[in-house]
Amino acid sequence: MSVPVRETSSNNGMESKQEMARSLLKTSSMSIRTKLLHKTGVSLYNTSHGFHEEVVKKKLQQFPGGSVDLQREDSGIGILTLNNPSKMNAFSGVMMLQLLERVIELESWTEGKGLIVRGAKSTFSSGSDLNAVKALGTPEDGVAISMFMQNTLTRLMRLPLVSVALVQGRAMGGGAEVTTACDFRLMTRESEIRFVHKEMGIVPSWGGAARLVNIIGNREALKVLTGALKLDSKKALDIGMVEEVLQSSDETESLEEAQEWLKQFIKGPPEVIRALKRSVSSGKELCLEEALQNERDLLGTLWGGPANLEAIARRAKFNK
């Protein structure tokens, strides 16, 4: 009789330890995923995925031309400009490198609340510079650039800034993909967005297809991609690709309009706006349990803080 009792006790102990291990693993896994989402400077791919960033950077450095410029306004709005107008703001290799550098700058801009991404000289971007595309023609090169740009645009998407793509002129191919890394899109009346990848014999590779599905749904995304549809401002508005069509097509005036549109969503202390963006990012990318835990943690950074206490004092004053 004593032997079965010992076996049962041993089995129960083993099951208890396994359950504890599973619980610890689950908790650890959740915290790691949450950290990956919100910790600045963390990319999707690294050497464990066969991605060697420094090697890719050396290759991209061989293709100069254009620049990616960043202007930080006192209002807390950053203006990121794709600047290669002689090639419709196509991304050279150096511009890809500079985009990553600007995103890293924005990750450390604690006073920032909003971001506008636009192209120079009234056009957004025609995608990749064909000179670089032709020179980097092997499948290995293509996958390496894909991982580099997915890393960069995911970090752009996860910035704790409310971001808007200001689409003037054309956003084609990779340029269209960049617009999907922003929270919102605004278009001028004559502009267009077009995912031309099918006509180039490829698929979107900078994360544009996955993000497009989140923006307009899988059915509309499939139509847009397989039809290489030209999304003029009316069509883009109808399917939910953009928030609004701006009144002016002038480069300066449309930027001013975009800034005014964005300001309505970034009124308030930077720490509050940034926490709200992080909470929405959690809801989009994490499972419910993880998103709720992250929301709780974000609250802990604000509750009893200066903005919270000031708001309570204001309410108390009005309620007297």
C-alpha positions, 0 to 999 in steps of 0.5 A, spaced: 500 500 500 505 504 501 508 504 494 502 507 490 502 512 495 509 515 494 508 514 487 502 519 487 505 524 491 511 524 487 507 525 481 503 530 484 509 534 486 512 533 478 505 536 476 506 541 481 513 543 478 511 543 471 505 547 472 509 552 476 514 552 470 509 553 465 506 559 469 513 562 470 515 561 462 508 564 460 509 570 465 517 571 462 514 570 455 509 575 456 514 580 459 519 579 453 514 580 448 512 587 451 519 589 452 520 588 445 514 592 443 516 598 447 523 598 449 526 603 444 532 600 439 529 593 439 528 591 432 525 585 429 531 581 426 538 580 429 543 575 427 539 569 430 535 570 424 541 570 419 540 578 419 547 582 419 545 589 420 553 592 419 553 588 412 547 590 410 549 597 412 556 597 408 552 595 401 547 600 402 552 605 403 554 604 396 548 607 393 548 615 395 543 620 393 538 624 397 537 625 404 532 624 410 531 630 414 528 631 420 526 638 423 523 638 430 518 643 432 517 647 439 510 644 438 512 637 439 511 635 432 517 632 428 517 633 420 520 628 417 522 629 409 524 624 404 528 629 400 531 626 393 526 630 388 530 628 382 528 621 383 521 623 385 524 622 392 526 614 391 530 611 396 537 610 395 541 606 399 544 612 403 536 614 404 535 607 407 540 608 412 538 615 414 531 613 415 534 609 421 538 614 424 532 619 424 528 614 427 533 613 432 533 620 434 526 620 434 526 614 439 530 619 444 526 625 443 522 625 450 518 632 448 515 629 442 508 628 441 507 628 433 510 626 427 509 628 420 512 624 414 512 627 407 516 628 401 520 634 398 517 638 392 510 636 393 511 628 391 511 623 397 516 617 394 516 613 388 519 607 392 526 604 391 532 607 387 532 602 381 540 603 381 540 600 388 535 595 386 539 592 379 545 592 383 542 588 389 539 583 385 540 576 388 534 573 393 539 574 399 540 581 397 533 582 397 531 579 403 536 582 407 534 589 405 527 587 406 529 585 413 533 592 414 527 596 412 522 592 416 526 593 422 526 601 421 519 601 419 516 597 425 520 602 429 517 608 426 510 605 427 512 603 434 514 610 436 510 613 442 508 619 437 502 620 433 504 619 426 501 622 420 503 621 412 502 627 408 501 624 401 502 629 396 503 627 388 505 620 388 506 614 393 508 608 389 511 601 391 515 602 397 513 609 398 506 606 399 509 602 404 512 607 408 505 611 409 502 604 412 507 605 418 504 611 420 498 612 424 494 616 419 494 618 412 492 625 409 492 626 402 492 632 397 486 632 392 491 630 386 495 625 389 495 618 389 497 611 393 499 605 389 502 599 391 505 597 384 509 591 386 505 586 382 507 589 376 515 589 378 514 581 379 514 582 387 510 583 393 511 588 398 517 587 402 517 593 407 511 590 411 506 594 407 502 588 406 501 586 413 500 593 415 495 595 409 490 589 412 490 592 419 488 599 415 483 597 410 481 589 412 484 583 408 478 584 402 480 591 400 487 589 401 487 584 396 484 588 391 489 593 392 495 589 391 492 584 386 489 589 382 495 594 383 490 599 384 491 607 383 488 610 389 486 617 388 484 621 394 477 619 393 478 612 392 483 612 398 478 616 403 472 611 401 476 605 403 478 608 409 486 608 407 486 616 409 483 620 414 482 626 410 483 630 403 486 637 404 484 643 401 490 645 399 495 642 394 500 647 395 507 644 399 507 649 404 499 650 405 498 643 405 504 642 411 500 647 415 494 644 414 497 637 416 500 640 422 493 643 424 490 637 423 495 633 428 495 638 433 487 636 435 490 629 437 496 632 441 494 637 446 496 635 453 503 633 456 508 629 452 508 624 457 500 623 457 500 623 449 506 618 448 503 613 454 496 613 450 500 611 443 503 606 447 497 603 450 494 603 443 500 600 440 499 594 445 492 593 443 494 592 436 500 588 437 499 584 443 494 579 446 489 582 450 492 579 457 499 582 455 495 589 453 491 589 459 498 588 463 501 594 459 496 598 460 496 597 467 504 599 467 503 605 463 498 608 468 503 607 474 507 612 470 502 617 470 498 616 476 499 621 481 504 625 476 504 632 475 499 632 469 494 628 473 495 632 480 494 638 475 488 635 472 485 633 479 486 640 482 483 644 476 476 639 477 476 641 484 476 648 483 471 648 478 466 643 482 467 648 488 
